[in-house]
Amino acid sequence: MDDERPARFEAVYKGAYGQITAYAARRCDSPQDAADVVAETFAIAWRRIDEMPRGQEATLWLYGVARNVLSNHRRGEVRRQARSAELDAEMADLYGNSPDSGLELAAIAQVFRTLPDDDRELLSLVAWEGLDRQEIATALGLSRNAVRIRLHRARGRFSRALTEAGVCVTSESRLVPAERPL
């Protein structure tokens, strides 16, 4: 029985992959999200292979699984957007009295969201969590020197992105929480 499972999964995968991918692609905002949904759908199918019906019903069962995965994905996206809104509000509270408030703050937040994930993480660990380079190195499993270099590059990319967006941040108007020294 166990020897049959990989072959059965492979047959269902080959037969339904295109249909499930098209189903996900039509319902997701990006190809990456669709790929994630398809991957999770087939991972669940593998884990639950003994529950999967045989024949054409297997594809129908996969549609149901994909539907549930999409629902979970959407709920996760809503939670992520809510956290982002909370973070935006927190940033507004922290920097609301600065000369860079209002529209410029919104532009800065938008530029920040366009940075690569690794850059956002490093800059967030410094600015929001207040970690120093050694603490970041420990948290990320990197050397202190690697953190120094990556942080320098991330700051440079952020600065260039702000300039390209038309946001002028001078040393006198830097966005730094009042309780944290420059």
Disulfide bonds with the S-S distance in Angstrom:
none
